[in-house]
Every structure is written in structure tokens, then in C-alpha cells.
């Protein structure tokens, strides 16, 4: 499931207010299929943040509303792993057994070892809206 961070503006709120709200969130999370992972509170700015593992933003809204009525003012999806890890995972899924694939970013600095790579064309990987040049690493002797 995606990870989200939400922001609540809690005018006049205290750290204890947030602790109580978080405990109420934990008590209702299973009903909405979410997991409230942690929270932060900036008392000077009356702002609270929740880190939530959830199927979507709507589930977070419903869980907060049911728990204590203080729904977030803003919710964003957090990319904890970044595009590089996602690209690597897609490359691994695209490779055949005993095949190692690499991107241009790996091949380019390897000028001395360039003969160790052969072009495998371009592919568009799941979750990406652009094609990526693929190289096969020649790692086995024939």
C-alpha cells in the first residue's frame, strides 16, 4: 500500500491533544484498512502530521473522521523509495533468469568495460511513462 503524510491545523491544540487523537486513530484503523505509523506535532505552528499506510486518501479521511472528527487539511503520497529503487525493481522483473540488465547510467561511466554490455533496445517499464535504454551485462563466458 502507498504511504501518505497528512497535515492537520490544530488551532489551540497541545501535544496531549495529539496523543489522544492518535490513540483514537489506532483504535479505528483496522475498520478502514489503514495503519497509522507515527505522528509529529509542531505546537508553535499548531500543526500535526501523520504518517499513514493506506489504500488511498479517502480511507485516511474516513478513519480520522470516525476516530475524532479532525480530518486532515492536506494529504500527500510519500515516495519513500524513490524512482531509482522502482526502476531497479522493474528491471529485475523484466530480466530473464541468469540475465543482468543495466541502464545507460551504469554503462556510460564504464568506458573501459563497454564491451561487457550489449544493447537490448528500449522498453517502457510498468509505472513509467517513458522508455528506457536497456543493456545486457555479458557476465558469462561462452
Secondary structure, DSSP 4 states (H G I P E B T S, - for coil): -EEEEEEEE-TT--HHHHHHHHHHHHHHHHHHT-EEEEEEEEGGGTEEEEEEEES-HHHHHHHHHHHTS---SEEEEE-SSHHHHHHHHHHHHHSPTT--EE-HHHHTT-STTGGGEEEEEEEE-TT-SSEEEEEEE--S--
